[in-house]
């Protein structure tokens, strides 16, 4: 809608609202009547029988600081001075032109002239006088609100509307109203029009005003409750909460204003009768802004309203103040708080409508109606006091808001229908595509399987065992693909009702045994026992044999997928001519939510990252439809962690057979049970037969699917890798310490421990360069890839994987590991070769000193120094491992030199078995000894003792370097082996630690106590 149209529609709507209000005012409001002049109002000739009320507005006599007392005749007993004051209006000028305070007390007086008509009944309604009032008619008290007095100590404030009724037979009525205000700083005196008329007319208008207010409040509160209910049971939209709060505050404001029914129901003191309406109007404005902000988030910016919200908070914080300061402070900005939302909201919605927001015009009309109502409210309280309560604007705003939501609903409904139609068409296209694709793939797939089968049968003697296994694996994978294609075709046929059963008596026990034999290969590498608990004597069932095989195969296939270890048992019992067949497993189980949807097409159980996936999710849906075609039912029961039980029913073939109610429950171990292939796995054994070599990368492959493991082994073996397989993350972690691994290839979706969790566990011990990880999975969404790298993976490959891509990535990661390993070796050799100048200088000084006193020791020191230099520059320092003797010779040379220099300050204790046959990484003990000498014992003046201990064990040797030097605190220990430290000191220790972890899986172990010394140990395997 264009800007011009929006302005025209809004302007016309404004005129309509104003016209309706004016009609209401002149129809139901007070009729045109005389006004009081100098304390007298002449109502002679006024037709009171017409049922219309009037207001006693005009000039009243006013007696400041005087509470008039009247005698029985109605004559004034006080002779104080009087003035004229406008009613309704503020009385400040009546006290003194210089006095701006509204505080004080006084008396209003009016003479009403009427036609004498016997005993006439009249009523008078006081709508408001600040802050207490009492009415006297012809000298008699009529009604009051609060207790006006001439001193603050004895006066009682209250400002609740009240009605008084009296009768008179004369032609004049003398009305005196006492008013006192000692607390309200905003204004004082009679602030609202005084209604006058017959009791019946005034009562009718009073009931109309209260009734309309109650109707509006009821509507508002009902919608508030409805909004809260929608929030609790729906989408938890914040707009609903703010809508409910807006309606609640608006209802509270309506009940506390005009007739002030709230204070008639719930008595409160005068202070709160002033504060509650102000707080309610403030809350309504704040929550209305928030409501439209969430309803139209693109059009309202929160930052633009922060000053207003701050002002509202400041206003609310003034609530605890006493009445006088409260009214004086808040009176200045209450009008701003009241008006701002009703000006800002229409302006923002107008801008939103210009942007083309659908149905925004209805919100603009709603906001316009609210703004018009607010503006007329100000007119009523400041200029046109005779106006009563008017409900139409509020109801029209609700109609406009309801129209907006209705249009939104109908538009969303139409879009939903359109999307549903498109989804149905897409679903139909998808089914056609899957059916056509399945048909097109079946022929080449079956051709591949047949060719492989022919080659296997014709060349079994000449192919060799390895090629025979590869062909068998190819045929197995092809058959699995064929099963999936058959599922797609069957699902399409079932959907189109194109499957017809060939029913005949079928021996159930035979069918189950055959299916168990068919799927035993699927339990490879899993400790699962398959049990057929159906006796040979079980009666035949009436079924289509091929479809029964399909049902059993799908159910057992599902059980194997979700069972990592334990048993899968097939049992049956005959009850009332029906066979109840059960397949129970000890797998991961399912929760109630998964149970509700497992029989739906394309649905699979999802237990998070440890879910065992595969297939299209059609197997159970097809099973259920096939069972129902047989006239039976398929049900499931399960509990997470306790396995699942699937039960389906089929009719027995011969209904004349005596009904049996037997159930075969197999014992824990039975003779017929055949252990699964995983009980005697050959993959790991085959891998272990490969001769390990330092030049062949060691690759650990982890996957819970034995077929996937076989494929990976066959792809990577020709690339000269030493492969070891594991079927779970737990098994992989157990294998980590058995040797130095160059790469770990793991599937992400595995039971109990996902690839992500395995990667995180490995990263707690090895860095990304020390043990690269390649994740392999079918899930390739961005969040999955991100999670893989965050868990510590080096690379990520999605399935199905191209063999060349997988080999390239594996080569790249193993080359990375090899280069890191070589770098660490060269770094260690380089560190040793970088002999510090001061060490050379000190050693040469020692040689020079000995030449003067002991030439024999000098020659010995020169020989040892030469051996030390030779050992430091030896090419063997860049090798992977060296003999223990080579390492100890270098250490002895170094310690001899230091001993000559420091004498008795350095004591050496050797606890070494010289006959140990051991190879260790080069320069793995020497940095530890050098560190103990320089930073341990020689850091103290008196020196100390260094112990070198090599303890021989059966499969390993424990090497320890112990000193009784200065020691270290825990913070220093942590920094020494922190790979992320920026410290340049301790590089030798860090290098040694990383090389030990690569070769043995464990690094340096350090213990130290300040002042007592340090112990550094590591374990070297003999294998």
Buried (B, 14 or more C-beta within 10 A) or exposed (E): EEEEEBEEBBEEBBEEBBEBBEEBBEEBBBBEBBBBEEBBBBBEEBEBEEBBBBBBBBBBBBBBEBBBEBEEEBEBEEEEEBBBBBBBBBBBBBBEEEEEEBBBBBBBBBBBBBEEEEEBEBBBBBBBBBBBBBBBBBBEEBBBBBBBBBEEEEBBBBBBBBBBBBEBEEEBBBBBBBBBBBBBBBBBBBBBBBBBBBBEBBBBBBEEBBEBBBEBBEBBBEBBEBBBEBBEEEEEBEBBBBBBBBBBBBBBBBBBBBBBBBBEEEEBEBBBBBBBBBBBBBBBBBBBBBBBBBBBEEBBEEEEBEEBEEBBEEBBEBBEBEBBEBBBBBBEBBEEBBBBBBEBBBEBBBBBBBEEBEBBBBBBBBBBBBBBBBBBBEEBBEEEBBBBBBBBBBBBBBEBBEBBEEBBEEEEEEEEEEEEEEEEEEEEEEBEEBBEEBEEBBEEBBEBBEEBBEBBEEEEEEBEEEBBBBBBBBBBBBBBBBBBBBBBBBBBBBBEEEBEBEBEBBBBBBBBBEBBEBBBBBBBBBBBBBBBBBEEEBBBBBBBBEBBBBBBBBBBBBBBBBBBBBBBBBBBBBBEBBBBBBBBBBBBBBEEEBBEEBBEBEBBBEBEBBBBBBBBBBBBBBBBBBBEBBBBBBBBBBEEEEBBBBBBBBBBBEEEEEEEEEEBEBEEEEEEBBEBBBBEBEBBEBBEEBEEEEEBBBBBBBBBBBBBBBBBBBBBBEBEBBBBBBBBBBBBBEBBEEBBBBBBBBBBBBBBBBBBBBBBBBBEBBBBBBBBBBBBBBBEEEEBBEBBEEBBBBBBBBBEBEEEEBBEBBBBBBEBBEEBBEEBBEBBBEBBEEEEEEBEEBBEEBBEBBBEEEEEBBEBBBEBBEBBBEBBEBEBBBBBBBBBEBBBBBBBBBBBBBBBBBEEBBBBEBEBEEEBEBBBBBBBBBBBBBBBBBBBBBBEEEBBBBBBBBBBEEEBBBBBBBBBBBBBEEEBBEBBBEEEBEEEEBBBBBBBBBBBBBBBBBBBBBEBEEEEBBBBBBBBBEE
